[in-house]
Structures are given as structure tokens and as C-alpha cells.
Amino acid sequence: MRELRKAKSMTLQDLALETGLSVGYLSQLEREHATPSIRSLNVIARILGVSINWFFPDPEGHEEPEAAVVVRASRRRSLKFESGIRDELLSPTLSGKLELLLCTLEPGGSSGDELYSHDGEEAGYVDQGQLELTIESEVFLLCEGDSFHFDSSKPHRYRNPGKTRTVVVWVMTPPHY
């Protein structure tokens, strides 16, 4: 994040003013001493002019011929959010028309209190635990083996209401990260 900010000729103070986040928090993120929220990462990405996938590092940093087709479990790019969510990118790239994620939500983990929306569609399969999915004013409780699909332009949010970890295979089109 620091290199991108500097390439844009921005100081931490400039970025703080643009994002509404504190200089201290941004400094901690740059030094990897804090875990970002989904909202914070989206705001930072927007201000820095990149998509959120810029923050998904390649764990080994090199390409192999299969890399355009296959994602090995040991080479997944992932993001962990302070809200109790870990997203692992299952798609080899984000340059195609869809994105595939393995989303793990710790008990109480959520996308946040506010509903949000974006272009596209989302679908998923609850592999473990429970997922509370809110779309506009409707609230759905999904359990292991349940699946869902909705228009992402409808305001939505999600959370793990249970006492055990929730694991969801999540598909988005177009790629959101």
C-alpha cells in the first residue's frame, strides 16, 4: 500500500483526508500492524485508483504454466479482515468474468452493520455453519448445504450468527475484488 500511495504522490495525511481514516490507522496498515475492515480496504482501493484485488498478494510471487487455470491450495491469495472474515481467492485471476472465493467467517464475523451494493450477481454454497444473509429488508438464515443467488445491486450484508465457524464457497460476477 505504501508503494502505491507514494507512486500517487500522496502522503499519509492526504490519504487520511480522502478516505476519512486516521493517519495512525493507515500507518499501521502499511506496516502490517493492523488488519483492515472490508469497508476500509474498499475506500483505500478506490482513492488509490485500484481494484481491491491489488491487495491480494501472490504467496510465492512467481508464475507457472498452470497458474492461468489452477490454484493450488498452498498458493491461494487471501485477505483477513478485522471483522472476523477471511477470503481466499479460488480463481486463478480476477481478469475474467467471475470470481470464486472461499469465505470463512468466525462466530460473529460480518460484512458490517450497513447494507452495501455493487454491480453484478452473487451466489454461494454454505459448506459449514450458518450464514445470515440480508438482502434489502429480507433476512435469510442458511445452514450447511444451503445455497443462494441474488442481484448484487440490491443492498445486502452477511454475517455468521452461530457459535462455530462458517465456510461459504462464494461466486461473484463481475469480480468484486
Phi, psi and chi 1 to 4 in degrees:
 res  aa     phi    psi   chi1   chi2   chi3   chi4
   1 MET       -  -39.5 -171.0  172.1   99.7      -
   2 ARG   -60.9  -45.2  177.1 -178.7  -68.1  127.5
   3 GLU   -62.5  -41.3  -68.8   78.5   15.5      -
   4 LEU   -66.5  -42.8 -178.5   59.6      -      -
   5 ARG   -60.8  -45.1  175.3 -179.2   55.8   78.4
   6 LYS   -67.0  -36.8  -72.6 -176.3  175.4 -175.7
   7 ALA   -63.2  -27.3      -      -      -      -
   8 LYS   -89.0    6.9  -59.6  -89.6 -175.5 -173.1
   9 SER    56.1   41.4  -60.4      -      -      -
  10 MET  -111.4  141.5  -66.4 -178.0   79.9      -
  11 THR   -88.7  169.2   65.5      -      -      -
  12 LEU   -60.3  -36.6  -85.6  173.9      -      -
  13 GLN   -65.3  -40.7 -131.5  169.1   -9.4      -
  14 ASP   -59.4  -47.5  -65.5  -24.8      -      -
  15 LEU   -64.4  -39.6 -172.2   57.4      -      -
  16 ALA   -61.7  -44.1      -      -      -      -
  17 LEU   -62.9  -41.6  -75.5  170.9      -      -
  18 GLU   -71.0  -35.5  -68.6  -73.7  -29.2      -
  19 THR   -94.4  -20.3   61.1      -      -      -
  20 GLY    79.5   10.8      -      -      -      -
  21 LEU  -100.0  155.2  -58.0  169.4      -      -
  22 SER   -75.4  152.9   74.6      -      -      -
  23 VAL   -59.8  -42.3  170.4      -      -      -
  24 GLY   -61.0  -44.1      -      -      -      -
  25 TYR   -63.6  -45.6  178.0   67.3      -      -
  26 LEU   -62.7  -39.7  -68.4  169.3      -      -
  27 SER   -62.3  -42.4  176.1      -      -      -
  28 GLN   -63.4  -39.5  -72.6 -179.8  -17.9      -
  29 LEU   -62.5  -45.3  -70.6  178.0      -      -
  30 GLU   -62.3  -34.1  -74.7 -169.9   -9.9      -
  31 ARG   -90.4    5.1  -68.4  177.6  -71.0  124.5
  32 GLU    58.9   37.4  -61.7 -178.7   12.6      -
  33 HIS  -104.5    4.7  -68.7  157.1      -      -
  34 ALA  -144.0  155.3      -      -      -      -
  35 THR  -105.9  126.3  -54.3      -      -      -
  36 PRO   -75.0  155.4   29.6  -35.3      -      -
  37 SER   -84.0  162.2   68.2      -      -      -
  38 ILE   -60.7  -44.6  -65.5  170.4      -      -
  39 ARG   -59.2  -48.1 -179.8 -160.3  163.5  -79.9
  40 SER   -59.7  -44.7  -64.0      -      -      -
  41 LEU   -64.0  -39.8 -151.4   52.4      -      -
  42 ASN   -63.4  -43.6  -86.4  -47.1      -      -
  43 VAL   -66.0  -45.6  169.1      -      -      -
  44 ILE   -61.0  -46.1  -67.0  166.1      -      -
  45 ALA   -59.5  -44.2      -      -      -      -
  46 ARG   -61.8  -46.3 -177.9  175.3   47.0   79.1
  47 ILE   -66.8  -36.4  -62.9  -57.5      -      -
  48 LEU   -82.9   -3.5  -67.3  177.0      -      -
  49 GLY    76.3   29.8      -      -      -      -
  50 VAL  -127.3  164.2  -63.9      -      -      -
  51 SER   -85.1  162.1   64.1      -      -      -
  52 ILE   -63.7  -19.5 -160.4  169.1      -      -
  53 ASN   -64.2  -18.0   70.9  -32.8      -      -
  54 TRP   -58.3  -28.6 -171.4   87.8      -      -
  55 PHE   -85.4   -3.1  -63.2  100.9      -      -
  56 PHE   -89.0   99.5  -83.4   95.0      -      -
  57 PRO   -76.2  148.3   28.9  -32.9      -      -
  58 ASP   -76.1  119.9  179.7  -17.9      -      -
  59 PRO   -57.8  -30.2   -3.0    3.9      -      -
  60 GLU  -115.0   -9.4  -63.8 -172.4   19.0      -
  61 GLY    67.8   18.9      -      -      -      -
  62 HIS  -136.5  157.0   58.9   72.2      -      -
  63 GLU  -100.2  144.1  -68.5  -70.4  -39.6      -
  64 GLU  -127.1  158.2  -65.5 -180.0   11.8      -
  65 PRO   -54.3  -34.7  -24.1   31.5      -      -
  66 GLU   -77.7  -10.6   72.4  177.5   16.0      -
  67 ALA   -59.7  -24.3      -      -      -      -
  68 ALA   -78.3  -11.8      -      -      -      -
  69 VAL  -122.4  -37.7  178.5      -      -      -
  70 VAL  -118.6  139.8  175.6      -      -      -
  71 VAL  -116.8  111.4  176.8      -      -      -
  72 ARG   -74.9  143.1  -60.9  -71.4  177.2 -168.2
  73 ALA   -53.5  -36.9      -      -      -      -
  74 SER   -76.5   -7.6   63.7      -      -      -
  75 ARG  -118.4   16.5  -57.9 -142.0   28.4 -137.9
  76 ARG   -67.2  137.9  -75.1 -174.0 -162.3  144.2
  77 ARG   -84.7  139.8  -63.7 -174.4  -73.3  169.3
  78 SER  -143.9  157.1   67.0      -      -      -
  79 LEU  -129.7  136.1  -76.5  175.1      -      -
  80 LYS  -115.2  128.9 -174.0  174.7  179.0 -177.2
  81 PHE  -106.4  150.3  -60.8   97.5      -      -
  82 GLU   -63.8  -16.3   65.9 -177.0   16.4      -
  83 SER   -79.8    3.9   61.3      -      -      -
  84 GLY    92.4   20.0      -      -      -      -
  85 ILE  -116.9  139.6  -64.4  175.7      -      -
  86 ARG  -124.7  122.7  177.1 -175.7  172.2  100.4
  87 ASP  -107.1  125.6  -76.2  -19.8      -      -
  88 GLU  -111.8  126.9  -64.2  177.4   74.5      -
  89 LEU   -78.4  116.7 -172.7   59.8      -      -
  90 LEU   -94.2  -17.6  -58.8  177.3      -      -
  91 SER   -77.6  141.9  -53.4      -      -      -
  92 PRO   -64.9  -33.0  -10.6   16.1      -      -
  93 THR  -144.1  170.9   71.1      -      -      -
  94 LEU  -110.8   15.3  -68.0  171.3      -      -
  95 SER   -89.2   -6.1   59.6      -      -      -
  96 GLY   -86.4 -160.5      -      -      -      -
  97 LYS   -95.3   -6.8  -65.4 -177.2  179.5  176.0
  98 LEU  -141.6  163.2   66.1   84.3      -      -
  99 GLU  -129.2  135.7  168.6 -175.2  -15.2      -
 100 LEU  -119.7  125.2 -177.5   61.0      -      -
 101 LEU  -125.5  150.8  -65.7  172.8      -      -
 102 LEU  -107.1  110.3 -175.5   62.8      -      -
 103 CYS  -105.4  120.4 -178.7      -      -      -
 104 THR  -111.8  123.3  -56.8      -      -      -
 105 LEU  -114.4  121.8  -63.5   91.7      -      -
 106 GLU   -71.5  162.1  -65.2  -58.1  -34.3      -
 107 PRO   -52.0  127.9  -28.2   36.6      -      -
 108 GLY    84.5  -10.0      -      -      -      -
 109 GLY   -62.7  141.2      -      -      -      -
 110 SER  -153.3  167.1   76.9      -      -      -
 111 SER   -80.9   -4.5   62.0      -      -      -
 112 GLY   123.1  171.1      -      -      -      -
 113 ASP   -79.3  -26.1  -67.4  -26.8      -      -
 114 GLU   -93.5  143.5  -65.3 -175.9   27.0      -
 115 LEU   -72.2  146.6  -61.0  173.0      -      -
 116 TYR  -137.9  163.4   67.9   99.8      -      -
 117 SER  -145.1  162.3   62.1      -      -      -
 118 HIS  -162.6  167.1   51.0   89.9      -      -
 119 ASP   -65.5  150.5  -69.5  -26.1      -      -
 120 GLY   113.3 -163.8      -      -      -      -
 121 GLU  -133.2  155.9  -63.8  178.9   53.0      -
 122 GLU  -134.1  147.0  -63.2 -176.9   41.3      -
 123 ALA  -147.1  157.1      -      -      -      -
 124 GLY  -163.6  169.2      -      -      -      -
 125 TYR  -134.3  125.1  169.4   79.1      -      -
 126 VAL   -85.1  109.2  179.7      -      -      -
 127 ASP   -85.2  -35.8 -174.2   54.2      -      -
 128 GLN  -143.3  147.8  -65.0  176.0   29.2      -
 129 GLY    76.9 -153.6      -      -      -      -
 130 GLN  -128.4  148.2  -64.8 -179.1  -36.8      -
 131 LEU  -130.9  124.8 -178.9   72.5      -      -
 132 GLU   -97.3  117.4 -177.9 -176.9  -82.5      -
 133 LEU  -113.8  120.9  179.3   61.9      -      -
 134 THR  -108.6  125.1  -57.8      -      -      -
 135 ILE  -126.5  113.7  -56.9  169.1      -      -
 136 GLU    55.4 -119.1  -64.6  179.9  -40.8      -
 137 SER   -99.4   -0.3   61.0      -      -      -
 138 GLU   -90.4  136.8  -63.6  -72.7  -31.4      -
 139 VAL  -118.5  127.5  178.7      -      -      -
 140 PHE  -119.5  134.1  -55.3   94.2      -      -
 141 LEU  -105.9  115.1 -178.8   62.2      -      -
 142 LEU  -106.5  143.2  -66.1   97.7      -      -
 143 CYS  -119.4  174.9  -61.3      -      -      -
 144 GLU   -48.0  130.3  -70.3 -179.7   20.6      -
 145 GLY    92.5  -14.1      -      -      -      -
 146 ASP   -79.3  156.7  -67.1  -18.8      -      -
 147 SER  -136.3  168.1   57.7      -      -      -
 148 PHE  -149.6  163.3   59.1   89.4      -      -
 149 HIS  -157.8  133.6  173.7 -107.3      -      -
 150 PHE  -156.0  163.9   63.9   93.8      -      -
 151 ASP   -81.1  118.8 -179.7  -22.3      -      -
 152 SER   -68.5  -12.2  -56.2      -      -      -
 153 SER   -75.3  -12.3   66.7      -      -      -
 154 LYS   -80.5  131.6  -66.2  179.9  178.2  178.7
 155 PRO   -56.0  133.3  -25.4   35.3      -      -
 156 HIS  -149.9  166.7   59.0  -80.4      -      -
 157 ARG  -160.3  170.0   69.3  175.9  173.2 -143.9
 158 TYR  -151.7  157.7   54.7   92.4      -      -
 159 ARG  -160.5  163.0   74.2 -179.2 -171.5   97.9
 160 ASN   -98.6  107.2  174.6   -3.8      -      -
 161 PRO   -85.9   -4.6   34.2  -36.5      -      -
 162 GLY   -89.3 -175.2      -      -      -      -
 163 LYS  -104.2    2.7  -64.4 -177.9 -173.1 -139.9
 164 THR  -125.7  164.7   60.3      -      -      -
 165 ARG   -62.3  142.4  176.8  178.1  -70.2  163.2
 166 THR  -111.9  135.9  -64.9      -      -      -
 167 VAL  -125.0  125.1  177.9      -      -      -
 168 VAL  -127.0  132.9 -179.8      -      -      -
 169 VAL   -88.6  120.0  177.3      -      -      -
 170 TRP  -121.8  134.0 -149.2  -66.2      -      -
 171 VAL  -121.1  134.3 -179.7      -      -      -
 172 MET  -131.0  141.8  -72.9  178.6 -108.4      -
 173 THR  -139.7  132.3 -176.6      -      -      -
 174 PRO   -68.5  170.0   29.2  -34.0      -      -
 175 PRO   -52.7  133.8  -28.1   36.7      -      -
 176 HIS   -93.2  -36.9 -177.8   64.1      -      -
 177 TYR   -78.0      -  -80.3  124.6      -      -
